[in-house]
Amino acid sequence: MSSSTLPSGVPALDSTLGALLIGSFLSLILFGVALYEGYTYFKNRHYETATITTLVSVVLVFDTVHVVLIMISAYHYTVTNFANPASLNTAYWSLNVVPLVGAVLSLLSQGFFARRVSLISPLYVVFAVIAAMGVVTASVCTFIITVKGFSSGTLDLVVGNHLYSEIALGSVTLTAVCLTGSLLSVLVRARSYQTRVPNTSDWPEHSLRKLWVVWVVNTGTLIFCACTTALVLAVASPHSLWWVMFYFISVRLDVITLLSVLNSRRIVPVNADVLEAGGGYGRSVLARANRLATVERWNIPELPEESPPAVIDIKVTHEVEGRESAAIEIPRRGTRKFRR
């Protein structure tokens, strides 16, 4: 049925049902990527904490539920109501629940990213707090959208008058700006420092894939692009569902980025030998060992260190453009060296 033969009051199929279908297809493809990342995580989750393992399990369950709800919605509008285009004016129950489940996924994944940014340094705690406020605001707006969708039974909050959707998209975009900007700034500062100071470079030549993972995927740049595009389309084209397509993509990218960050680690037991014991020095060495363990656990990009590190011989790994590990030897004087 072409758009020219549609009954009066029925929205155009290309920009509504077509956008929903394309979003469903792309969402299923990205869901497959998330499943692969989840399989990789559980296969290699040695020395992992119960908290992060539980987080990943819950995220994968909700991600599966989210995709199933999208498929149910697409089936309802394309098969069950194939000859009834007027059904596009009504909100099916699964379509009302989709944003609520997506909000839970964003809250879990973005909460992990905010915690990750807050551990970089005290300065970045401010950006982490702003990001957390943004994702909470988006979750509240999404809850309102779900409640109003069930009470009205129409798609007015999705097609046309979607003020709450725009606020939610604006909030998650703000969150992405804070988190992605913080992570990219650390990587840029580290690269700049290592190019200025001789014998401090831990940026060996890597493949394009590893550079893509560290600089684009793990920083949340893809999430930022998807959220920004969804926000722009929601404002510029309020009577279409093209923005919903990018919303579906952004939720899948939340999960993929979370799992990619976790899979970029290779955790080993931290073994610190204090070479010179006594007084507060021993406590400082223990604190540094704990800090390095936290850096690896949350895969935190580290700021460059201007002063020589403490006298400690410690083996730990952290992300250096890829999923390879490096044993770090911290000498008494000089710069950080890497043993391959």
N, C-alpha and C positions, 0 to 999 in steps of 0.2 A: 504494500500500500504506500503510495507516494505521499509526500507532505501536502501536495496540492489537493488531494482527495480526502483529507482528514476532516472529521466533523468539527464544527465550530467549538472552540474552547480547548481543543486537544493540542498540546505542545508538539513542535516539530520532532519527528522521530530521530533524525540524524544527530541532533544536539542533545537529545535526552536518552532515548533507548540505545542509540548507537554509542554514545559516550559511556554509558553504563556497561555495555558489552565489551568495548575495548579495554576499559578499566579492569573488568573481570579477567580478560585474557592475560593482560600484563601482570595482574596481581597473582595469577596462578603460576606464571613463569617465575616470578620473584619468590613465590612461596617454595618452589622447588629449590632455589638457591639457598633459602633459609634452612630447609630440611637438610641439605648437604652440609651446611655450616654446623647445624646442630649435631649431625652424626659425627663430624670431625671433632667437635667439642667433647662429646661423651666418650669418644674413642681415646682421646689424649688427656683426659682430665686428671692427671696425676697430681697429688698434693694439693688438690683444690679444696676450698672451704665449703662447708655445707650450705652456707648462705648463698653463695654465687651459684652453686649447683641447683639449689631450689629455685632461684630466680630464673635460670635458664629453662628449667622444666616448666614453670608456670607460664613463661613467655611463649614457649612453643605450643602449649595447650591453647592459650588464648589466640595465638596466631592461626592455629588450625580452625578454631571456632569462627574467627573473623572471616576466613576464606570460605568456609561452608555457608555462612550467612549471606555472603556476596553471591555465591552460586545459587542459593535458594531464591534470592531476589531476582536474579537474571532469569531463572527458569519460570518464575511466576509471571513476569512481564512479557517474555518472549514465547513461551509455550502454552501455559495455562490460559493466558489472555491474548493469544495470537490474533484473534479476530476482534478483539475488544480494545482498541487504542485508547478509549476513554479511561482505562484502568491506570494510565499514567498520571492521572490526577489524584489518585488515591495512594496512600502510604501503606505498603504491605508491612506486616509485623517484623519480618527479618530485616528490612531496610531501616526500620526505626532502631533496631538493636545494634546494627553495624557500627554507628559512630560511638556508642557506649563502650563496646568491646575494643574499638580502636583507641579510645581514650585510656583504657586500662593499659594497653600495650605501650602507648606513648608515655604514660606516667611511670611505668616500670623501667623502660629503656632510657628515657631522658633523665630519670632520677639517678640511674647508674652513671650516665655521662656527667651530670652535675656533680656527683660525688667525686668522680675522676678529676674534674677540673679544680674542685676545691682543694685537692691534695697537692696540686702543683706548688703553690706558695700561698701565704696569707693574702696577698694582693688579689688573687684569682677567686677568693671566696666570695667577693662582691658579685662577680659575674655568675658564679654558681647559684647564688641566692636569687638573682634576677631571673635566671633561667628556670629555677624551681617555681618561682611565682608565676612565670608565664605558662608552664605546663599545668599547674594547678588551676589557673584561670581558664585555660582551654578545657580542662576536664569538667569544670562546673558548667560552662556553656554547653558542652556536649550533653551533659545530663539534662539540662533544660530542653535541648532540642529533642531528646528521646521522649521526655514526658509530654511535651507539646505535640509531638508527632502522634503519639498514641491517643491523646485527648481530642485532637482535631481530625485525625484520619486522612489528612491531605498532605501534599508535598510542598505546601506553601513555604515552609522553612528551608526547603532544599532548592526549589525552583522559584525564583522571584524574591520574596521577602525573607532573606536569610541573614539578618543582622547578627544573630548569635553565631552563625557559621563563620561570618567574617571576623568577628571578635576572636573566635577560637583559632582560626587560621592565622590571624595576626599575632596571637599570643605564642603559638608554636613557632612561628617565624622568628619572633623576638628571641625565643629560647634557642633556636638554631643559630642565630647571629652571635649570641653570647658564647655558646659552647664552641662552635666552629671557629669563631674569631680567636678565642683564647688558645685553642689547640694549635691553630696555624701560627699564631704569634710566637709560641714557644718553639715550634719547629724552625721558624725563620731565624729567631734569635740564636738558637743552637747552631744552625748552619753558618750564620754570619760569624759567630765567635770562633768556630772551628776553622774557618777559612782565614781568619786574621791571626790566630795563634798557631805557630808551627807545632807539629807532633801531637796535636790534640784531635785530629780528625777521626771520628768513628763513622764516617760516611763513605765507606768503600763503594766501588761501582756496583750497582744493582740493576736488575732487569727492570724493564718498564712496568711489569706487573707488580713488583714489590713497591716501586715508587707510587703506583696507583693506589695500592692498599694503604700505605702509610699517610700519604698526603691528601688523598681524596676520600677514600672509604672510611678509614678510622677517625678522621677529623669531623665526619658528619657533613661534608660538603654536599654530598648527594641529597641528604635530607633537607638541607637548606634550599637547594635548587627546586626540589619538589614542592616544599611548603610555600616558597615564594611564588612559584608558577600557579599553584592552586589559589593563593590569595589574589593574585592579579586577575585571574580568570573569573573568580567569584565576584569581584567588583566590576570588571569590564563587561562580563556577559552573565548577568544575574538570571536570565531565563533559560539557561542551558545547564547541562551536567558535566561539562568539560572539566570543571574544577574538581568534581567528585572523582574523576579518573585519576588526577594527580594526588588527590587525598589518599586513594587506595594505594598508590605507589609509595607515598611518604610513610604510610604505616608499615608496609613491607620493608622499606629501607631502614626503619627504626630497628626491626628485628635483625636484619642482615648486618647492620653496623655493630650492634651489640655483640653478636656472635663472632664477627670478624675481629673485633678488638680482643675478645677473650682467646680466640684461636691464634692470634699473633704472638701470644706469650709462649714461653717454654719454661715452666717453673721447675726449679730444682731446690732441694733443701739448702737453706743458707747455713754455711759453716764458717763462723768467724773465729779466728784465733787472735787473741790479744797478745801482741808482741811485748808490750810493756804495761804491766798491770799497776793498779794502785789508785786510790782516791776517786776523784771525779772522772779521771781519764777512762777508767773501765766502764763507767756509766755512759760516757759519751760514745765509746765504741759500740756498746750495746744499742744505744739509741740510733746510731748510724746503721747498724745491721738491721734493726727493725724498719728503719726508713727505706732501705734498699729492698727489703722484702715487700713492703707496701707498694713501692714503685712497680715491682714486678707483678704483684697480685692484681693491681688495678690498671696495669699497662699505662703508666703515667709518663708522658714525655717530660724529660728533665731539663730545667734551665741550666745554662752553662755555669760552671763554678769558677770564680775568679781566683780563689785562694787554694793553696795546696790542701788536699784532704788529710784526714787523720791517718795515723800509722796503723794500718790494718790490712790484713790479707784476707780477702773475702771473695767467694765465688757466687755470682748471681747473674741473672740474665735480664735484659730489658729490650724493648723494641728498638731496633735500629734499621728502619726501612725494610721490614720484612718479617719473616717468621724464623729467622735464624737466631741462635743464641751465641753469646760471646762470654768468655770467662774474663772477668775484670780483675786486674792486679793493681792495687792502690799502693804505691811506694811512699817512702817517707817524704821525699821531695820530688818535685817535678809534676808532670801531667799524667793523666789517666792513659794507661796502655791496654791494648787488647791482645789477648792470646787466641789465636785461631786453632 
